[in-house]
Amino acid sequence: MIGDVVKVIVDRPLGSFHPKHEDIYYPVNYGYVPGCVAGDGEEQDAYILGVGEPVEEFVGKVIAIIHRLDDVEDKWVVAPEDAAFTADEIMEQVAFQERFFQTEIRM
């Protein structure tokens, strides 16, 4: 998966709040990869990094996988094809949600 170019449909755009947990603010675009099923039986979730405005969909490269050690699903990290982020930079941007889980970043 890492290195693959995928399309993400954004259902939680940058600047929005989680529909069930109203205290979780999305500082990045977040959505799902249509047609790709994750460990929870739902479509694969993805964070979009490197895009500074809300978008409805995005095509980019999978640059990392956030493996949740205490959950059934992983999260993909998608970015523009020419973007580069370190594991620390990724975690800093997704900590708003990933702080609730034990995770490791695979790059």
C-alpha positions as CSV (number, residue, x, y, z in Angstrom):
1,M,0.0,0.0,0.0
2,I,2.8,2.5,0.8
3,G,3.6,4.3,-2.4
4,D,0.3,3.5,-4.0
5,V,-1.8,6.4,-5.4
6,V,-5.3,6.4,-4.0
7,K,-8.5,8.5,-4.1
8,V,-9.8,9.6,-0.7
9,I,-13.4,10.8,-0.3
10,V,-13.4,13.3,2.5
11,D,-16.2,13.0,5.0
12,R,-14.5,15.1,7.8
13,P,-12.9,18.1,6.2
14,L,-10.2,20.2,7.8
15,G,-11.9,22.5,10.3
16,S,-14.8,20.1,11.1
17,F,-15.7,18.2,14.3
18,H,-16.3,14.5,14.8
19,P,-20.0,13.7,14.3
20,K,-20.3,11.7,17.6
21,H,-17.5,13.2,19.7
22,E,-18.0,16.9,19.3
23,D,-14.8,17.7,21.2
24,I,-12.6,16.2,18.5
25,Y,-11.6,18.9,16.0
26,Y,-10.1,17.9,12.6
27,P,-7.0,19.9,11.8
28,V,-6.5,17.8,8.7
29,N,-8.8,16.4,6.0
30,Y,-9.9,12.9,6.8
31,G,-11.9,10.4,4.8
32,Y,-12.0,6.9,3.3
33,V,-10.7,5.1,0.3
34,P,-13.7,3.8,-1.6
35,G,-13.7,0.1,-2.5
36,C,-10.9,-0.8,0.0
37,V,-12.1,-2.6,3.1
38,A,-10.2,-2.2,6.4
39,G,-9.9,-4.4,9.4
40,D,-13.2,-3.1,10.9
41,G,-15.2,-4.2,7.8
42,E,-15.7,-0.6,6.7
43,E,-13.9,1.3,4.0
44,Q,-10.3,2.2,4.7
45,D,-9.9,5.5,6.6
46,A,-7.2,7.9,5.6
47,Y,-5.7,11.1,6.9
48,I,-4.7,13.7,4.2
49,L,-1.6,15.6,5.1
50,G,0.0,18.5,3.1
51,V,-3.3,20.1,2.0
52,G,-4.1,23.3,3.9
53,E,-7.8,23.8,3.0
54,P,-10.9,21.7,3.2
55,V,-11.5,19.4,0.2
56,E,-14.2,17.0,-0.8
57,E,-11.9,14.4,-2.4
58,F,-8.2,14.0,-2.9
59,V,-5.9,11.9,-5.0
60,G,-2.5,11.3,-3.4
61,K,0.2,8.8,-2.4
62,V,0.0,6.6,0.7
63,I,3.1,7.7,2.6
64,A,2.5,5.8,5.8
65,I,0.3,3.4,7.7
66,I,-0.7,4.1,11.3
67,H,-0.9,0.7,12.9
68,R,-3.2,0.7,15.9
69,L,-1.9,-1.9,18.4
70,D,-5.1,-1.8,20.4
71,D,-7.7,-1.6,17.6
72,V,-8.9,-3.7,14.6
73,E,-8.1,-1.1,12.0
74,D,-5.1,0.8,10.7
75,K,-5.3,4.3,9.2
76,W,-3.5,5.3,6.0
77,V,-1.7,8.6,5.6
78,V,-2.1,10.1,2.2
79,A,-0.2,13.2,0.9
80,P,0.6,15.0,-2.4
81,E,3.0,12.8,-4.4
82,D,5.9,15.3,-3.9
83,A,5.4,15.7,-0.1
84,A,7.6,14.2,2.5
85,F,6.9,13.9,6.2
86,T,8.8,12.2,9.0
87,A,7.1,9.8,11.4
88,D,7.2,12.5,14.1
89,E,5.7,15.1,11.8
90,I,2.9,12.6,10.9
91,M,2.2,11.8,14.6
92,E,2.1,15.5,15.4
93,Q,-0.6,16.1,12.8
94,V,-2.8,13.1,13.7
95,A,-2.4,13.2,17.5
96,F,-5.8,14.8,17.9
97,Q,-7.3,11.4,17.3
98,E,-4.4,8.9,17.6
99,R,-3.6,10.0,21.1
100,F,-6.4,7.7,22.2
101,F,-4.7,4.6,20.8
102,Q,-1.4,2.8,21.0
103,T,0.1,3.2,17.6
104,E,3.2,2.8,15.5
105,I,3.9,4.4,12.2
106,R,5.0,2.3,9.3
107,M,6.7,4.0,6.4
